[in-house]
Structure formats: structure tokens, C-alpha cells
Amino acid sequence: MVIIENEVLNSLRRVSYGVYLYHYPIIYLTILSLNTLGIPEDPGYSLLLYSGSIFLTIGLSLITYRRFETPFLKIKERFAVVRTKR
């Protein structure tokens, strides 16, 4: 059942667990990278931090969904429990 008809929102719905899983490490690594590059903490820093983190998080979530989750979703019906009526 699909409640939302927008394809972009449906894609985000599918990868929402990956977004939840990867957002904190990516924010941490983005901050670490920006500090290593010596970018000063000004409004441009925040823009780079937020836009970079969002882009990387959604990108990594889409990749892992397609590479790891999709194959398991295709075979999950083989392992479904069939309950019989008594």
C-alpha cells in the first residue's frame, strides 16, 4: 500500500532506515574533514556541513539499499512462516 504518490518521497521512505543508521557517522566524518581542510567555522561552514551531510547520507543509503537490502527482500518469501489452521 502506497499512501504517497510522489516517487522522491517513496524512495526516501524505502531508505529511511539507512538514513537513520548513517546520518551520525557521516556528520561526524564531514565535521572531521572540514576541520582537517582548515575551513573556518562561518556561515559557509554550516552550509557545507549540512548540504554535504544530507547528500552523503542519502547517497550512501540509496547505494546500500540497492546493493544489500534489495537482494534480501527478494528472497525473504522463501523463509516466510506458513501457519496452518487447526
FENVENPE-V861764 format. One record per pair of residues at least 12 apart in sequence whose C-alpha atoms are under 6 Angstrom apart, sorted by the first residue. I is the first residue (numbers start at 1). GAP is how many residues later the second one is. If there is no record, write none. Layout:
i = [I & I]
gap = [GAP & GAP]
This chain:
i = [15 & 18 & 19 & 19 & 23 & 27]
gap = [46 & 43 & 38 & 42 & 34 & 26]
